[in-house]
Amino acid sequence: MLGFIKKIILTKKQNLISRRFPNVNIVLHPDLSSPSIDKMVKMAKIVNTVNSLEPKISSLSDTELKQKTQELKEHISNKSKVYDLWLSPRRKRK
């Protein structure tokens, strides 16, 4: 009986990920615990955000990529959130 219920929950969560994030390919394993399944659903949002940045990063030249790497290191050293660097509007430099 519990196996049947777990299978239903697993299927619903897998469908949720597929609907919300069609570009994210996450397959939930039947042996995952319920808290782990919930965590994977939350992680799918992060994976989707990271995947959405790929075209932006791919289009950077070597010089721009080095510059962006330096900005990332500065953000990490200042303990700010890494995704703020990529998702916030580009700051004007003096």
DAVENRA-V270548 format. One line per field, one symbol per residue. ss: DSSP state (h for helix, s for strand, l for the rest). phi: phi as a letter, one per 20 degrees, with the letter a starting at -180 (. if undefined). A space follows every 10 residues. Layout:
# DAVENRA-V270548
ss: ???
phi: ???
This chain:
# DAVENRA-V270548
ss: lhhhhhhhhh hhhhhhhhhh llllllllll lllhhhhhhh hhhhhhhhhh hhlhhhhhll lhhhhhhhhh hhhhhhhlll lhhhhhhlll llll
phi: .fffffffff ffffffffff cfeddddeef effgffffff fffgffffff ffegffffef fgffffffff fffffffele fffffeeegf fede
